[in-house]
Amino acid sequence: MWTPSRGSNARRTTGHRRIADYLADDQTTNTDTSDNESFTTAYGEDYFFNAAAAGGTPGRGGMLPAFLADQGDLVEVMLELDEESMVVRSVTPTSAALYGTAMPHTPDAPRLSRCSSTSSRIRKKFAWLRSPSPAPSPSPTPAELQREAAMAARERRRIQARVNRSRAGAKRALKGLRFISRTTGTAEAAELWRRVEDRFNALARDGLLSRDNFGECIGMVDSKEFAEGIFDALARRRRQNLERITKEELYDFWLQISDQSFDARLQIFFDMVDTNVDGRITREEVQELIVLSASANKLAKLKEQAEEYASLIMEELDPENLGYIELWQLETLLLQRDTYMNYSRPLSTASGAQWSQNLGVGLSGAVPATVGGAPGAGAGGENANRGGGGMMTRRREHWGRGVRKAAARVRVAAEENWRRAWVLALWFAAMAALFVWKFVQYRRTAGFQVMGYCLPTAKGAAETLKLNMALVLLPVCRNTLTWLRSSWARFFVPFDDNITFHKMIATAIVVGITLHAGNHLACDFPRVIASAPEEYRLVESAFGAQKPSYAGLLSGVEGVTGIAMVVLMTVSFTLATHPFRKGEKAAAASSTVSRLPAPLNRLAGFNAFWYSHHLLGIVYALLLVHGYFLFLVRRWYEKTTWMYISVPLVLYVGERMLRALRSNAHPVKILKVCLLPGSVLTITMSKPYGFRYRSGQYIFLQCPMISPFEWHPFSITSAPGDDYLTVHIRTNGDWTQELKRIFVENYFSPHINRRASFSELGAAEPRSLPRLLVDGPYGAPAQDFRNYDVLLLVGLGIGATPFISILRDLLNNIKLADELMDLAMETTQTSRSEDSANSFSVSTASSNRKRAYRTSRAHFYWVTREPLSFEWFKGVMNEVAEMDKKGVIELHNYLTSVYEERDARTTLLSMVQALNHAKHGVDIVSGTRVRTHFARPNWKEVFTKIASKHPNSTVGVFYCGAPTLAKELKNLSHEMSHKTTTRFHFHKEYF
């Protein structure tokens, strides 16, 4: 390629023609014309102009490789240009001439045709120019020989790289260099430019767009510095140092930016790094782009180590130690994207054939198969006769596939929800039966003659209220539910839905109150007051000899207790709703949640929910009184309210008393406290006597110094086999903030700076420690992980805590299984007769352990926004990566604050990440042995790969995090269950 260094287009063309004329003077007869024609054809003005537009070196002494038209070999001519003249500095054969036929021909590389005598004539004519001086050059020094060898080695690598380039590789690399199309979406080109033009009109001043607003104009709002780097690269192509551009120049920039070809994108990326436009990238320039990429992705830690990572890139791409890399080397690395993006723990190693075999069960009906060519492809006149029959057949097949698909969906839905269905059916049947029973009973009373159907409706609703006021306590009796989770009842009752069922019962209570109180206040009481004397005598025994007034009815025991219960329950239920319970935090985290008005936002938050729920204790006391003083009921055994609620109420009160006794009888000792990045407090405590738990369960903590009433749930992050308890607490609430303040400010040595690192805080010796009370353990959905063949554990941010204990437990199980296997082999080898009983016991223990752990594989996905979050469980990640030799546990960390791996803003970071992990075994982002993915996971792809890798298996999907993702994961679990042979069972963590 002709790379001009200076001068106008006319000078560049003249320079080429001078070479041609100089060669023509020494030629004979017809070679003059043919060679000149060959030269002019191969190197016309258009060619030189386009080549010059690709870039060059300003100033003197530019390297100008001129490829003449020889069939046999090529030469490289070095020219030095100034304003008025051009000097030929050297003429040397290129690698093609040096290695002859060793250079293979590649279809992708264009080949110029020329006569075989041109290069030889040039070398003959300019033989004296092979050294800087006209005199013959002395023998090369060892340093020169070494450099020539390095250059030759690089040239061989370049040739091999061109041979290995393929269209498929370029297509994959194109996906890995998407710093432009990511911002443009999928709209048409004209529509995209119209949007850019609209932004230009809004941002431009006096018809000029500033460099600072370029990123916002093209849609890269969050990457201002990176966009400015693109701006500077495109300006350098124009040989200009621009600060503002017109709309026409912006359009020219946009055409280059929106070019979808791999070479165009690669050239822009290269030009961003090559700031001095010399066609070479040095370590300093690589370091500068690493800093730019780290700033765009808000990775401050990488900026501090940019120099080290730049050296790593140069070490990989510049093994000859020439001090620079070229475009083809960067291209080679990008073409190897599939290699360096191949994580140490891939999602799946299954082949496409295995995928299609598993997915074919559900997907075969998506595209109708055509056998024997097109419909109606028979011979001759039979074609028309078969047309109608073929159409009917296809319709029947399509209808049959639809029926089978619907049946599959129904089957999967039944498998997933049959436990919920029978529990809800039983509940609705009980409410309906009680309502009908009381309705029929009161329809036969004398009061029906006075109050009509309002009376049996109110009494039927009251009977359902008694049932629901009893049932609403059961889902929050956590000790009872924890015990039932370990019994045979877990196969029939969906204990994971206890909070959902609790909310459904509360909703039914609201409906019952509306019917009961509404009918009494709006219908029954007015009818009694307005009844005729002969009608009133029918109910005189219930309301007294004198007809009561409306105020008299409300001021009675029944009226006062009823109104008080309604008021207290309204307050409690309202503050328990999502907008009030989550408060401002929910409004800030979600755009769909509106902020509460100013008077109400003071009542929002967990404390309001917690304390208002304790008002229900007063409600139950009033309910017993209200149920004793009833209208139209005189016999004690007909007053059944206490019969409904006595057992659940005693059970709930007993659990609260057990919490108080248990937490005080078995105190814990705080062993270690660490403050981790991201305001996470890790507390390690001694395990209370007799404290047994399963992985995935949680405990309640109370700090009497903060509040003697508040108990807060936290997942246990230690394994059941550990002799201590560990919890990780995210300090984002008033109680947790106060707990952090107590530990950090009051109980660490005063010489420690408030801005000290977490390691210093963790190593500090506390003067004294607050008292903590522990209540639990309590059952959670994740504790049933042993019931599944494969686990898919998904945690968002601090939501990873329930699954850390599971990972530790699985890791301990792996270690124990290996130890048992080694012991069994030792026992079998040392003694086959005398110790056969011991060998049998060891093998039996191993098999029992395997039966206890049905799980064979676990996939853990941790998604977080903060890079420092990876410090929370760094030790667990490294331990799993080191000890899990069989690959039972697959760890996947995702950092959502970074642009996706196909974005050019992370392209260089992905290269550095792969190279550093390959060399040192450490991820540059997380600092662990587990490589970090960039951006959010493609959950559809995750489920598909797991289904293909584990056909005919049952996968337990456990999730802890924001509700938005829970819906997506649940839908995917149902979808993939009926599309594949793998069954996905979704569970969400509730506290």
N, C-alpha and C positions, 0 to 999 in steps of 0.2 A: 504494500500500500504506500502511495506517495504521501509523505507527511511534510508539508511545507513549513518553514520556520519563519519566514519573513517576506515581505514584498507583496505586490499586487498580483492578481491573476495573470496579467500580461507578462510580468517578469517571470512567473513560474513557468508559463508556457514557453517563453523565450529560452529559459534555461534548459528545458528538455530539448528544444530544437537545436540548441548549440551542440549538445551531445550528439544528436543525430547527424548534424552537418559535419562534426569533427570525424565521426566514423565514416561518413561518405567520402571524405577526401582520400582515404586509404583503401577504398574498395575498388574492385575491378569490374568492368563491363556491367553485367546485369544485376550484380548483387547490390549495387548502389540503389537502384530503384526499388527492388524487392524489399530490401531491408528498411529503407525509409518508409515504404508503404506499410510494412509490418509494424514498424515503430509507431507510425501515425495512427494506424488502426487500433493498436493495443492501448495507446496512451494519447487519446484525443483531449481536447480542451475540457470536455464535460467530465472525463475521468479525473483529470487533475483537479478540477474545481470541487467535485464531490469528495475526492480524497482529502483535499485541504479542509473541507468543512468538518471532517471527522475529528480534527484536532491536530495540534502540532506544538512545537516549542518555539516561543518567541526568542529572538536574539540570534546570536551567532552560534555556529558549530552544531547545527542540528543533524541528527542521523537521518539520511534520506535513502532508504532502500529502494532502488529502482529495479524492478523485475523486467528485464528485456525479454525478447521473444525467442529464446532458444528452446529447442526440443530437448537438448541433452542436459543442460545444467543452467544454473542461475548465478548471478553475481550481485554483490552488494556494493553500491557506490556511496561514499561519504562525501558530501558537498558542504562547503561553507559559503553562506550567502551574506552579502552586505547590501547597501543601498544601490550600488552601481555595478557590482561584479559578482561572479560566482567562481569559486576555486574548488577544483577536485582534490580532496585530501587523500583518499585511498580507494582502491578497487580490490575487493577480495571475493573469492568464491563463497557462496552460501553453503548451508549444510547439505543442500541437495547435491551440490557439486562435490562436497567433501565426502559424502557417503554414497554417492552414486545411486545404484539401484536399491540401496538399503532403505530408502524412503518409500514407503508404500503409498500407492495412490488411494485417496479417499474420495468417495463420491461427493462428500459435502464440501470439499475444498476445490475452488475453481482453479483450472489449469490454463495458463496462457500458452499459446502456440507461437513459436518463432523459429527462425532458421538456426542451425547448429553452430554457425560460425561467429555469431555476434559476441557471445561472452568471451570466446578465445581472443577475438580481435581487441576487445576492451582491455583484457588483461595484458595482451601484448603491447598495446598502445600506451597503457598507463602503468607499465611494470614498475617504473621509478616512483610511483605514488604509493607503494605499499608501506612506506614508512613516513614519518612526519618530515624527514629531510630528503633531498634528492639523492643523497649518498646512500649506498647499500646499508641496510640496518645491521647492527651487530647481532650476535647470538642472543636469543631471548633469555632473560633471567629466570631463575626458578619460580619467582612470584608470578611472572608473566605466563610461564608454562602452566602453573597451577590455575591461574584465572582462565586461560584458554581451555583447559580441561573441564573446568566448572561450566564454562559457557557451552562447550560441546555436550556435557551431560544434561544441561538444561534444555538444549535444543532437541536432544533425543527424547526427553520427557514431553516436550511440546508436541513432537511428531506423534508419539504414542497416544497423547491425550486427544489429538484430532482423530486418530484412528478409532479410539474407543467411544467417541461421541456418537450418539444415536438420537433419532427423533424422539423416541420414548423417554430417554434421559433428559432431553431438553424440555419436553413437555412437563415432566415431573419437576424439573428445576424451575420452570416458569411458575408453577404453583408455589414454590418456595421463595419467590421474589415478587410479592404482590403488595408493593407499597403505594400503589396508585389505584388499582381497580377496587381495593377494599373500601376506599372512600367514595367511590362513584356509584356503587350499587349495581343494579341490573337494568337500568333504564337505557333507552336508546341514546346514541352518541349526540344527536341534535338536542335532546332533552337535557342531557348532562351539561352540554355547553351553555344551554339557556340558563341553567341554574348558576353556573359559574359567572355568566355575564350579568345576571341579576345581582349577585354578590359584588361584582366589580362596580356596578353602578352605585351600590350602597356604600362601598368602602373608598372609592376613588375620590381624590381631591384634584380639581382642575384637570380631569381626564387622565390622571396618573395614579397608579396603584403602588403604594410603598412596599418595600421589601418586608416590613414587619407584618403587613396584612396579607401577604401572599398565601400563607398557610390557611387562614380563615377563608380566603377566596376560593381555594381549590378543594376545601372540605377537610383539611387536616387541622382542625381547631386545637386539638389537644397536643399537637406536636409542632409547636411553632419553630423551635430550633432546627428540627429535622427538615421542615418545609423550607426554611431559609437555606439549608444546605443544598436542597434541590434547586432553589432559585439561583444560588451562586454557581452551581455546576452548569446550569443552562446558560447563564450569562457568560461564563468562561468560554463556552462553545462559540459565542458570538464575538469573542475577543473584546469584551466590554466589562467594565466594572460598574454595574448598574445598582442603583438604589431605588429607582422608580421605573415603571414600565407603562406603556400605553396598552389600550385594548388589543391592538394588532399584535403587539409583542406578547401579550398574555395568551392570545390565541395560538401563536407560534409555540409558546411554551406548552400550552395545553395539548397540542397535537403530539408533541414529543412525549409528554407525560402519559397520555392515553394510548400510546402505541402498545399493542398487546403482544408483540413479538418478544421472544426471550432475549435476542441480541440487543434490542433497543433498551429493554429494562436493565440488562446487564451493563450496557454502556453508561446509562445514567448513574447506576450504582457505582461503577468504576470512576466516573468523573467526579462524583461526590468525594471520593477518597483522594483522588489525584488532584490535590489542590494547586500544585504548581504546573500542571499540564505538561509534564515531561513524559507521559506514557508509562511511568513507573510509580509504584506505591512503596513508600518506605515505612519503617516501623513507626515513626512519628505520625505519619498520616493515618495508619491503621489505629493507633492509639487515639487520635482525634475523633475518628468515627465511632470508636467504642464509647468514648465519653458522650458523644452526641446521641447514640442509641440508648445508652444507660439513662441519660436525661429524659429522653422521650418516653421511656418506660418507668421513670421514677425509681430507679435502682441506684441509690446513692452509694451502696457498698461496692458496686462494680466500678464506679467512677474512680474510687480510691485505688483499685487494683488494675486500672486500665493499662498501665505500662507493662505489668507482668503478662497480661493476656495478649497484648500486642506482640510481645516477644514469643509467645506461644504460637500465634498465627505465623509469624515469620519463620519460626523453627520448623513448622509443618510444610509451608509452601516454598521456603527458600533453603533447601538442604545444602545447596552449593555455597551458602554464605556470601552471596553477591551483594546483599544489603538492600535488595528491592525485589518486588514481585511484579508480574505483568498481568495483562488482562486475561490471557489464556489460563493462567494459574488460578485466578479467581473463578473463571468459568468451570475449570475442572472440579474445584471444590463444590460448586453449586450443583454440578451434574452428579455428584456423589451424595446428594441430599438424602436419598433413601438409606445410605450407609450411616451417616452421622446422625440421622434422626431415628435410627433404630435403637430404641431405649434398651437398657440392660434387662428390663423386665417388660417385654412387649405384651400387648393386650392378648394376642393370640398368635400361635404359630401354625394354626390350621390352614390348610390349603384351600384354594377356591373350590375345589371339588367337594371337600368336606362341608364347606359352607352351603353350597347348593344342595347337597344331599339332605342336610338338616332343614334348610329353609324351604325345600320343595314341598314339604307337607302342607304348608299354609299358602305358599305363593304360587303353586302350580295353577291354581284357578284364576290367577290375576290376568294371564295372557292366554287366550284360547289357542291350543295347538292345532296346526293344520297338517294333516297326514296326507301324503300323496299329492302334494301341490295345491293349487288353488281350487276352491269349490267349483264343482261342475266341470272338472278337467277331463271328463270321459271322452270317448271317441264318437265322432260323428253326431248323429241325431239324438243319441242318448244324453247328450249334454243338456239339452232343453228339458228333457223329461226328468232329469235328476235335480234340476234347479230347485223346484218347489220342495221336494223331499229333503234335500240338503239343508235348505233354510229352516225347515221345521225341526230337523235333527239338531242343528246348531242352537236353535231356541230352547229345545228341551235340555240340551247339555248345559247351556248357560243358566237356565232355571235350576237345574240340578246342582250346579256348582254354588249358586246363591243359597240354596237350601242347606247344602252341606256346610257352607261357611257360617250361616246363621246358627246352625246346630252346634258348630264348634264354639262359637261365641257363647251360646247358652250354656254349653257344657263347662267351659272355663269359668264363666260367671258363677255357675252353681258350685264348682269346686272352691272358688274363692270366698263365696258369701253364704254358704249353707248354714254355718253356725250363727252368723248374724241374722239370717232369715228366720230360723226357728225360734231364736230368743225374742226377736221383735214380734213374730207371730203370736208367741205365747203371751207377751206383754199386752198386745192389742186385744187378744181374746179375753184376757183377764179383765181389762178395763171395760170391754163391751159387756161381758157377763155381769159385772157388778152394776154397771149403769142400768142394764135392762132389769135386773133383779129389783133394784130400788125403785125404778120407774114403775114397774108393775105393782110393787107393794104399795106405794103411795097413791097409785091411781084408784086403789080400792078403799082408801080412807075417807073420812068425812071432810077432811080438809080439802080434798080435790073438788068437792062441791062448791067451795068458796073461792079457792085460788086457781082452779083449773089446772092446765098442763104445766103451768109455771112451777108448781110445787114438785111434781115428780121429776121434772128436769133439774131443778136445783138440788134435790136429794140424790139423784143419780150422779150428778157431777160431784157432790160431796163425797160419795162413796169412792169414786176414782181418786179424789184428792187424798183420802186416807191411805190408799194403796201407794200412791206416788210419793207422798211425804215419808213413807217408810222406805220405799225402794231407793230414793235419792241419796240416802246415807250409805248404801252398800258399796257403790263404786268408789267411795273415798275411804273405805275401811281397808287401808293399804296392807296391814299385817295379815288380815284375812285373805285378801287377794294374793299376796305373796305365797301364802301356804297353799291356796287352791291352785296356783300356777304349777306347783310341783306335784300335784295329784292327777288322777285320771280325768278330772273335770276339765283340764286344759284342752282335751281333745274335742270337747263339745261346747265350750263357752269361750267366746272371743274376749279374753281378758285385756287384750291390747286396746280395745275400744271402750275402756271403762270411763274415761273422761267424756268421750262422745256420748255414751249412754247417759251419763250424769246430766249433760246438757239437754239431751232429748227429754228426759224426765222433767227437768226444770221447765221446759217449754210446755209439756203437758200440764204441769201445775198451773202455769199462767192461764191456759185455756180453761182448766177446771175452775179456777178462781173467778174468771170472767163469767162463766155460766152460772156458778153457784151464787156469787154475790150479786151479779147483774139481775138474775131472776128474783132474788129476794128483794132487792132495793127498788127495782123498777116495776115489779109485777105483783109479787106476793103481798108485800106490806101495803101498797095502795089498795089492793082488793079487800084485804081484811078491814082496813079503815073505812072503805066505802061500802061494805057489805050491809045488807038489810038485817034488822034484828033477828028474824027467824033464821037467816043464814049464819049470823054470828054465833047463835047458840050452838051450832055444830062444832065450833072451835073454841067455845068459851072456856073449856077446861085447860086449854093450852095458853090462852092470852089473858085469862082473868074475867071476872064478872063484868067489869067495865071495859068498854071498847078502848083500846089504847090509841094514842096519837102516833104520828110518824116519828116525832122527836122522842116519845117514850120508848118506841121500839129500838131506836138507835142507841138510847142511853142505857139500855139493859145490859146484862153481862154478855149476852150473845152478840149484841151490836158493838159494844166497846172492844171486846176481844177480837172480833172479826175485823173491825176497821184498823186496829193496831197491827194486826198481822199483815194486812194488805199494805200498810205504809212501810213497815220494816222490810217486807219481802220485796217491795218495789225498789227500795234503796239498795238492798243487797244484790238483786238481780241486775239492776242497771249498772252498778259499778263493776260487775263481773263481766260485762260485755267487752268485746275486743277493743273498741275505741278507747274505753275508759281504762281497761286493765293495762294495755300497752302504752297508752298515753302519747306523749310527744315523740317518744322513740319510734313508735310505729308510723306516725305521720312523717317523720324525717326519713325513715327507711323506705317508705313506699309512696309513690306518687298517687296511688289510688286511695290512700287513706287520708281523709281531710282532717285538719287540725280542729280541735274542739273550741267552741267559743270561749272567750276570756273568763267568764264566771265559772265555767265547768272544768277548764283545764287544770285548775288547782286540785280538783278531786280525782284526777287521773293518776294511775300508777299502781304498782303492786301493793303498796301499803293500804291504799284505799280499798282495794279488793280484799286484802287479808282481814282487815279489821271489820269491814262491813259484813263479811261472811259470818263473823262471830255473833252478829245480831240474830242469826237464825237460832241460836240457843234460846233466846227469849221467845222466838216464834213458836218453838216446840212446847215451851211451858204454857204459852197462851193457847196453843192448840189443844192441850189436854183439858184446860179449863173450858174452852169453847165447846169441846166435844162432850163435856159433862152436862152443861146447861143448854139443852137443845129444845127447840120448838117441837111440839107434837110428840115428844118421846119422854116417857116417864120411867119405865123399868130399866134397871141398871145394866142388865145383860144386852139390852138393845143399844146401849151407848158403847159402840165398838171402837171408838177412836184409839183408846189405849191398847186395845188388842192388836191393832195394826202396827203401831210405832214402837211398842215397848221393846221388842227383841232387837230391831236395828238400832234403837237409841241406846240401849244398854251396851250393845256391841261397839258402837262408835265411842261412847264415853269410856268404856273399858280400854279401848286402844289409846285414847289420849292419856289415861292414867298410866298405862303401861309405858308410854313414851317417857313420861316424867320419871317413873321409877327406874326404868332401864338406863336412861342416860345418866342419872345421878349415881346409880349403883356401880356402873362400869365406866369410870372416867378414862379419858385418853390423855396421853402425854405427847406434846408436840415435839417431834424429833428434828424437823428441819423446815425452814421457810425460805422460799426463793421468789424474788420478783423478776419475772421474765418479761421480755419485750412485748409490747402490745397491752400493757397493764393486766397481765395475767399473774395471779398469785398461786403458787404451788405450796401446798401444806402436806407434809408427811407426818403422820401420827402413828402411835402405837396401836396395835389391834386389840380391841377390848376382849376380855376373857369370854370364850365361847362364841365369838363373833364369826359366823360362817356366811359366806356369800358366793354368788356366782358372777362370772364376768357379764357385764352389761347392766348390773343392778346399780342402784343409787342409794344415797343416804341423805338424811336431813341434818343440817348443822345449826346450832344455836350458840351465839356468843352473848352470855348474860351481861357483859359489860356494855354491849350495844343496845340490846332489848331482851328482856326476860320472856317475851311472848313470841317473837318471830323465829320461825324455822324455815330454812331455805334448802331446796334439794340440789345435790351435786352428784354427778356420776363418779363412780369409783374408777380410778385409772390404774390402780395396782392390780396384780393378778391374784386369784384366790390362794395360790401357793405361797405368796409373799407373807412375811411376818410383820407387815406394816400396812397402813392404809394411806393412800395418796389421792388427793383431789386437786383439780386445776380449776381456779375460780377467775372468771373474767370480771374485772372490776368496772362495771358499767351501770351500776345502780347505787342507790343511797346506802343500802346495807353493806354491799361489797366494798364501796368506796371507804366507808367508815372502818371496815375490817382491815383494809390496806393501810389506812392512816394509822391505826393502832399498832400494826406490826412494824411498819417502816419508820414512822416518825417517833414513836414512843418507846420502842423496844429494841432498837439497834443503837450501837455506839454512836455518840454524837459527833465523832470525828469523821464519820462517813458522810460524804457530800450528798445532797438531795438528788444530784444528777448522776450518782454513781451507777455503774453497770450492774446488771443483775447478778453477775458472778460474785462481785464484791458483797452485795447484799446477802447472797446465799451463803457466803463464807463467814459472815459477821457473827460474832458471839452475842446473843441477846442478853440484856440485863435481866429481863423477866418476860414471861409470856402470858397472854390472856387465857382464860379458861374457855374451852370449847366442849360442847355437849354433842354427842352423836346419837342419832336415832336411826335404826334400820337393821339390816338392809331391806330394801323394798324392791319388788319385782318390776321388771321393765321388759318390753318386747325383745330387746336384744339378748336377753338371757336364754332364749330358746334357740340360739344359733346352732346348737348341737343336732337339731332335728333336720338339718338340711345337708345335702351333698356338697353344695357350693355356696359360698357367701359372697354377696356384693354389699360392702359396707361403704356408705356415702356420708361424709361429714362436711358441713359448711362451717368454717371458722372454728370456734370453740365447740361446735357440735361434733367434733371428732372424739371428744372425751369418752363417750360410752363405748367406743370401739377400740380404744387403746388397751383397755383391760382384756378384750377379746384377743387382740394381737399378742399380748403378753402371755395369755393362757395358751393360745395355739403354739407359741414359741416354746413355752415350757413343756407342752405335750410333745413337740418334736424332739426336744432334748431327752425327755424321759423315754420316748419310744426308741431313740438311738441307743440309749444306755441299756434298756431292756434287751434290745436286739444283740448288742455286744455281749451282754452277760449271758444270754441264751446260747450264743455261739461258743463262748468260752466254756460254759458248762457242758455243752454237747461234745466239744472236742476233748476236754480233760477227763471226762468220765461218762461212759455210756451205760454202765451197769449199776454201779453203787449209788450214783447221784441221779438216777433217772427220775426219782420223785421230785428232786429240786428242779431238774430241767423241765418237768411237766408243770410245776408251779410257776416258773418264770414265763414259760410260753403261754400259760393260761392267763397270767397277769397282763401279758402283752396283748393277747386277744381281747381280754375284757376292756383294756384301755381303748383298743380300736373300736369295739362296739359302743363304748361310751362316747367316742368321738366319731360320729358318722361323717363329719366334714372332711373332705379331701383337698379342697382348694378354697382360698379366700382372696378376693379382690378388694383392696382398700383404696378408695378415692377420697382424697382430702383436698377440698377446694377452699382457698382463702384469698383475700385481697392484699394482705400485708406480708411482705417478704420476711419480716422479722418473726412472723407467726411460726415459722418452721423451727424456731428455737424451742418451742414448747415441748415437742416430743422428739427432739433430735436424737436422744439416746436410744429410744425405742426403734426409730428408723434404722439407725446404724446397726443395732443388735440384730434386727430381723434380716437386714441385708447380709450380715456376716454369718449368722448361724443357719439360715434357711438354705442349705445347700441343695435341697431337692426342689426348690421353687414352689413350695406349698402356698406361700403368701406372696401376692403381687401388690406392690406399693406404687401408687400413682399420686404425685403431688401436682396440683394445678394452681397457678398464680394468675388470678383474673385481672390484676392491675396492669399486666403486661400484654402487649398486642399479640395476636395469634402468631403461631410459628411460621405461617406463610407470609407474614407481613415483612417488608424489607426493614422495618424499624427493629425487628428482632433477628433478621437473617444473620448478621455478624455475631450476635450474642449466642445464637444457636450453634454456630460453628465453634465459638470459644467454649461453650458449655460442653460440647461433644469432645473436643480435643482435651480439655482439662480433665474431664471424667475418665477418658481413656488413659491419660498419663498418670493422674494422681488418684483416681477413684473417688473424687469428691465433686459434688455439684456446686457450681459457682453461685447459685441463688440460695439454696437451702443450707449449704454447708454440710449436707449429709451425703451418704453414699447412694441415695435415691435421686435420680435425675428429675428435674422439675419441668412439667409441661407448661406451656404458655397459653393464656386465655382460658376460656371455659371448655369443659369436655363436650364432645358430641355424644350425647347420651344414647341417641339412636344407634350410633356406631358401636358404642360400648356394649349395649344389650345384644346387638347382632353378633358381635365377636364372641361374647360369652356363650350365647346360644350355640354358635357353631363349634365352639371348643368343648362344650359339655352337653352333647345331645342326650336326650332321655334322662336328664337329671332334674333335680328339684333345687332351685336356687332361692335362697332367702335374701331378699332385698331389704336391708335395714338402713333407715335414713334418720338423721337428726340435723335439723336446720330450718331454714325459712319455709313457710307453707307453700310458696309459689312453686318451688322445685318439687315439693312433695307431690303435687298434682301431676306434674309431668312424669315423674318416675312411676307413679301408680298407673297412669294410662299406658306407659310403655310396658309395664309388667303384664298388664292384661292383653295388650296387643301382641307382644312376643309370645305369650303363653298359647294363644290360639293360632299363631302363624308358624310356630316351630314345635319341635318335640320336647323342648325344654320348658319346664313350668317355673314361673317366677311368682313368688309370694311376697307381697310388699308389706312392710311394717314401718310405722313412724313412731319415733320416741315422743312421749308426752310426760310432763312432770306435774 
